[in-house]
Amino acid sequence: MKIALDAMGGDFAPEAPIMGAIHALRVFSDIQLILVGTEPTIKEIFYKKGGNAVEQRVEFLHASQVISMEDPAIESVRHKKDSSISKCVELVKNGKADAVVSAGNTGAVVAAATIFLRTLPGISRAGIASVIPTEKNPFILIDSGAIIDSTPENLLDFGIMGSIYSKKILGVAHPRVGLLSIGTENIKGNELTRGAFKLLSKTHLNFVGNIEGRDLFENPVDVVVCDGFVGNVVLKTSESVATAIVRWLKREFSKNPVRILGALLAKGAFESVRKKTNYEEYGGALLLGIRGTCIIAHGSSTPKAICNAIRVAREALIQNVNHIIIEEIKTHHELIECQKSSSLPVA
């Protein structure tokens, strides 16, 4: 498997992506990497960080431009044709790489993947599938920010693709799919969620109906379906709350010696929670629905997070996720059309 890595993407690039790449090559013997970026710089860092031992499975590709986090997505892809993001995606388009991993500008990665690779047959919009931890098991949040304006048909596809991801990558036998809304009754919500509810109800998915925001962590399902606007708000709010709680606890435990002792005694429990909620463990979000494999890593990705993002790309390729999506989308769409036809009045 050959994976293109955007060595210039992320808050800690190029050091973090390159160090993550070296670690991934040491862990996974069945991958090759193409490091894309300012070639003299990334080569120097690669060998300085000990890449000599794995250099046989690495290629370097020069990119003279970088899309920053502040750059507008579509305009940047169109005008910065020699950017590391665009060149990574073009490698997949031209069959020179099987997957792309980037911790760069999310909008630009989505735009480049959509423009250069196009969507899979039967899918009009791609969706970002983010893994969110809970007390028991993580769930898939889709879409967590790829597109802002969705249709009921888009949410149907998100449910199908999210269920496949849950099965093939997270190993859930019968993923429970929930539609994020403002009430559990099927009449609750806006026009989008009510339309999506009707479509999801007609599939063979393990669709449990509407779920509310409080259900995300109290009574979690395996796949949470929503539009990209709502999903991105949920994602960033969850990250912020988790960070704030950890900060509050640290402040409270340091107020007096008794609390400090209590914190030391509970250190193992805190470490367990920290690991479970640490984005580094999950690597990156899979952009589902495009003709290729694309992993969008967190902008603040560390070497460990990049290594795990490469792991997710590897797993998606091994499980042949895109092929399964094509078959499942076709089956479910045909099922819904058949149900529509059978419900038409007889002349």
Legacy VTK file of the C-alpha trace (Angstrom):
# vtk DataFile Version 3.0
C-alpha trace
ASCII
DATASET POLYDATA
POINTS 347 float
0.000 0.000 0.000
1.324 3.387 -1.011
0.110 6.380 1.016
0.731 10.049 0.187
1.369 12.182 3.273
1.019 15.956 3.291
4.232 16.811 5.124
3.330 20.522 5.242
-0.118 20.129 6.805
-0.883 20.860 10.459
0.122 23.196 13.247
3.366 21.309 13.894
4.381 20.619 10.305
6.683 19.543 8.866
8.305 17.947 11.941
5.210 16.164 13.308
4.057 14.597 10.013
7.555 13.396 9.205
8.172 11.918 12.660
4.757 10.255 12.491
5.647 8.853 9.080
8.894 7.352 10.354
7.085 5.710 13.260
4.355 4.327 10.975
6.947 2.799 8.660
8.528 1.061 11.637
5.174 -0.293 12.832
3.579 -1.275 9.505
5.854 -3.247 7.216
3.299 -3.415 4.381
3.124 0.315 3.572
5.125 2.761 1.501
4.928 6.520 1.945
5.284 9.480 -0.388
6.200 12.591 1.606
4.959 15.695 -0.203
6.229 19.173 0.609
9.239 21.447 0.315
11.668 18.686 -0.636
14.965 20.030 0.762
13.291 20.785 4.101
11.392 17.532 4.522
14.404 15.459 3.446
16.626 17.179 5.987
14.114 16.588 8.799
13.480 12.991 7.711
17.134 11.987 7.996
17.728 14.132 11.074
14.910 12.292 12.880
16.319 8.857 12.061
14.625 7.964 8.800
17.656 6.131 7.408
16.399 2.735 8.582
13.143 3.031 6.607
14.256 5.116 3.621
13.778 2.162 1.234
10.005 2.579 1.564
9.889 6.372 1.214
9.657 8.702 -1.766
9.811 12.485 -1.731
7.756 14.766 -3.961
8.419 18.487 -4.113
5.532 20.933 -3.695
6.376 24.613 -4.010
3.196 25.891 -2.335
1.427 25.433 0.991
-2.252 26.028 1.763
-2.481 27.582 5.208
-5.268 27.030 7.730
-6.582 30.549 7.005
-6.707 30.193 3.212
-10.177 29.903 1.615
-10.696 26.272 0.632
-11.873 26.132 -2.984
-9.981 29.241 -4.107
-6.747 27.870 -2.639
-7.103 24.543 -4.425
-7.773 26.312 -7.712
-4.990 28.874 -7.446
-2.342 26.911 -5.534
-2.077 24.013 -7.946
1.393 23.084 -6.696
0.368 22.890 -3.044
1.192 19.828 -0.954
-2.529 19.068 -0.502
-3.310 19.193 -4.216
-0.261 17.140 -5.165
-1.123 14.458 -2.605
-4.645 14.117 -3.999
-3.366 14.106 -7.591
-1.133 11.149 -6.718
-4.265 9.189 -5.826
-6.065 10.419 -8.942
-3.200 9.279 -11.173
-2.933 5.887 -9.474
0.487 6.607 -7.981
-0.845 6.401 -4.419
-3.677 4.455 -2.819
-4.539 6.955 -0.102
-3.800 10.453 1.162
-3.323 11.683 4.735
-3.310 15.378 5.656
-3.561 17.425 8.849
-3.844 20.592 6.798
-6.770 22.869 5.941
-9.837 20.599 6.187
-11.884 22.572 3.664
-9.050 22.464 1.155
-8.597 18.706 1.579
-12.331 18.131 1.047
-12.369 20.479 -1.953
-9.298 18.886 -3.554
-10.623 15.358 -3.029
-14.032 16.281 -4.450
-12.654 18.196 -7.440
-9.857 15.799 -8.438
-11.258 12.436 -7.387
-15.033 12.951 -7.636
-17.553 11.019 -5.598
-18.336 7.306 -5.748
-21.191 6.100 -7.994
-24.550 6.844 -6.391
-23.158 9.431 -3.950
-23.549 13.162 -4.530
-21.679 14.458 -1.468
-18.807 13.123 0.628
-18.966 13.165 4.429
-16.330 13.320 7.155
-16.608 10.403 9.582
-15.090 11.406 12.929
-14.585 8.932 15.773
-15.914 10.276 19.082
-15.055 8.471 22.356
-17.644 7.639 25.026
-17.471 5.815 28.375
-18.037 2.466 26.639
-17.287 2.515 22.922
-16.602 5.262 20.375
-19.219 6.285 17.835
-19.004 7.646 14.296
-20.167 11.230 13.750
-20.989 11.831 10.089
-20.922 14.446 8.627
-18.616 16.408 10.911
-17.884 19.252 8.532
-17.462 18.321 4.861
-20.604 20.078 3.615
-22.779 22.682 5.310
-25.993 22.335 3.301
-27.245 18.751 3.094
-30.324 17.071 1.660
-32.230 14.105 3.136
-30.598 11.954 0.447
-27.150 13.059 1.649
-28.016 12.057 5.218
-29.241 8.679 3.958
-25.861 8.106 2.314
-24.062 9.249 5.474
-25.976 6.646 7.477
-25.049 3.874 5.052
-21.386 4.882 4.850
-21.113 5.413 8.607
-22.544 1.962 9.255
-19.946 0.406 6.931
-17.139 2.303 8.667
-18.400 1.121 12.066
-18.470 -2.488 10.882
-15.210 -2.632 8.973
-12.931 -0.280 10.928
-14.363 -0.343 14.470
-15.558 -3.947 14.357
-19.187 -3.358 15.428
-21.296 -6.303 14.242
-24.669 -4.519 13.952
-24.091 -0.762 14.211
-27.011 1.208 15.616
-27.647 4.286 13.493
-29.259 7.380 15.021
-30.382 10.627 13.396
-29.418 13.699 15.449
-32.469 15.895 16.017
-34.243 17.963 18.698
-36.548 15.169 19.838
-36.891 11.415 19.610
-40.307 11.499 17.941
-40.226 11.148 14.158
-42.244 14.357 13.717
-39.598 16.411 15.563
-36.859 18.319 13.774
-36.677 20.424 10.640
-37.504 19.571 7.050
-34.072 18.021 6.566
-34.215 15.614 9.511
-37.849 14.659 8.909
-37.042 13.812 5.293
-33.935 11.876 6.307
-35.929 9.956 8.933
-38.335 8.699 6.270
-35.490 7.527 4.020
-33.428 5.875 6.764
-36.528 4.061 7.995
-36.851 2.330 4.617
-33.356 0.796 4.667
-31.993 -2.448 6.106
-29.789 -0.427 8.460
-30.141 -0.903 12.199
-31.813 2.509 12.382
-33.012 3.358 15.903
-34.662 6.666 14.960
-34.010 10.166 16.221
-31.580 10.844 19.037
-31.015 14.042 20.988
-27.791 15.774 21.948
-27.944 14.341 25.469
-27.961 10.809 24.026
-24.530 11.233 22.434
-22.699 10.309 25.631
-25.443 9.113 28.001
-27.026 6.566 25.657
-24.691 6.430 22.654
-25.457 4.746 19.349
-22.714 3.557 16.982
-23.350 5.987 14.122
-24.689 9.531 14.531
-26.017 11.073 11.311
-26.294 14.846 10.834
-25.449 17.618 8.403
-21.955 19.088 8.376
-22.941 22.328 10.113
-24.423 20.576 13.141
-21.727 17.889 13.115
-18.875 20.364 13.189
-20.460 22.246 16.086
-20.893 18.961 17.990
-17.300 17.918 17.264
-15.678 21.163 18.362
-17.952 21.587 21.377
-17.127 18.057 22.551
-13.394 18.703 22.179
-13.674 21.989 24.051
-15.696 20.515 26.931
-13.267 17.609 27.343
-10.301 19.996 27.458
-12.070 22.345 29.883
-13.004 19.553 32.310
-9.413 18.321 32.460
-8.219 21.876 33.120
-10.837 22.405 35.844
-9.907 19.167 37.571
-6.201 20.034 37.556
-6.948 23.430 39.074
-9.231 22.017 41.778
-6.879 19.174 42.737
-3.966 21.560 43.189
-5.725 23.803 45.714
-4.527 22.002 48.877
-2.312 19.079 49.974
-5.247 16.746 50.669
-6.590 17.157 47.148
-3.108 16.711 45.703
-2.814 13.398 47.549
-6.234 12.364 46.233
-5.144 13.207 42.700
-2.043 11.037 43.099
-4.147 8.115 44.326
-6.519 8.511 41.375
-3.745 9.006 38.821
-4.421 5.676 37.102
-8.104 6.480 36.601
-7.320 9.926 35.227
-4.762 8.475 32.834
-7.293 5.955 31.572
-9.829 8.693 30.865
-7.188 10.899 29.261
-6.168 8.115 26.889
-9.766 7.340 25.954
-10.519 10.988 25.135
-7.205 11.732 23.428
-7.675 12.498 19.719
-4.166 11.155 19.053
-5.418 7.607 19.632
-7.951 7.872 16.796
-5.625 9.436 14.239
-7.937 11.078 11.772
-11.346 11.179 10.143
-12.072 9.233 6.980
-13.620 11.284 4.174
-16.236 8.826 2.961
-17.821 8.870 -0.478
-14.904 9.839 -2.730
-13.132 7.737 -5.362
-10.111 7.144 -3.199
-9.076 6.940 0.429
-8.570 10.255 2.216
-7.816 10.778 5.912
-8.233 14.219 7.462
-6.141 14.441 10.614
-6.547 16.962 13.434
-4.855 20.300 12.776
-2.891 19.923 16.013
-1.740 16.409 15.147
1.344 15.124 16.935
3.608 12.401 15.494
1.479 9.800 17.301
-1.717 11.189 15.764
-0.172 11.151 12.275
0.958 7.552 12.752
-2.577 6.578 13.742
-4.023 8.506 10.794
-1.811 6.412 8.523
-3.096 3.332 10.356
-6.701 4.330 9.584
-5.823 4.760 5.891
-4.185 1.337 5.897
-7.220 -0.293 7.529
-9.619 1.343 5.059
-7.565 -0.022 2.173
-7.317 -3.509 3.667
-11.079 -3.637 4.304
-11.836 -2.329 0.793
-14.303 0.155 2.289
-15.069 1.986 -0.968
-16.090 -1.180 -2.816
-18.489 -2.085 -0.008
-19.925 1.457 0.001
-20.672 1.261 -3.733
-22.516 -2.043 -3.335
-24.445 -0.973 -0.226
-25.451 2.403 -1.675
-26.782 0.686 -4.791
-28.727 -1.888 -2.766
-30.334 0.632 -0.433
-31.207 3.080 -3.199
-32.841 0.299 -5.192
-34.765 -0.798 -2.097
-36.121 2.714 -1.512
-37.084 3.137 -5.173
-38.849 -0.220 -5.089
-40.818 0.844 -2.002
-41.772 4.126 -3.687
-43.035 2.240 -6.757
-45.075 -0.237 -4.707
-46.748 2.593 -2.780
-48.000 4.381 -5.926
-51.779 4.190 -6.461
-52.926 1.751 -9.125
-54.551 3.457 -12.109
LINES 1 348
347 0 1 2 3 4 5 6 7 8 9 10 11 12 13 14 15 16 17 18 19 20 21 22 23 24 25 26 27 28 29 30 31 32 33 34 35 36 37 38 39 40 41 42 43 44 45 46 47 48 49 50 51 52 53 54 55 56 57 58 59 60 61 62 63 64 65 66 67 68 69 70 71 72 73 74 75 76 77 78 79 80 81 82 83 84 85 86 87 88 89 90 91 92 93 94 95 96 97 98 99 100 101 102 103 104 105 106 107 108 109 110 111 112 113 114 115 116 117 118 119 120 121 122 123 124 125 126 127 128 129 130 131 132 133 134 135 136 137 138 139 140 141 142 143 144 145 146 147 148 149 150 151 152 153 154 155 156 157 158 159 160 161 162 163 164 165 166 167 168 169 170 171 172 173 174 175 176 177 178 179 180 181 182 183 184 185 186 187 188 189 190 191 192 193 194 195 196 197 198 199 200 201 202 203 204 205 206 207 208 209 210 211 212 213 214 215 216 217 218 219 220 221 222 223 224 225 226 227 228 229 230 231 232 233 234 235 236 237 238 239 240 241 242 243 244 245 246 247 248 249 250 251 252 253 254 255 256 257 258 259 260 261 262 263 264 265 266 267 268 269 270 271 272 273 274 275 276 277 278 279 280 281 282 283 284 285 286 287 288 289 290 291 292 293 294 295 296 297 298 299 300 301 302 303 304 305 306 307 308 309 310 311 312 313 314 315 316 317 318 319 320 321 322 323 324 325 326 327 328 329 330 331 332 333 334 335 336 337 338 339 340 341 342 343 344 345 346
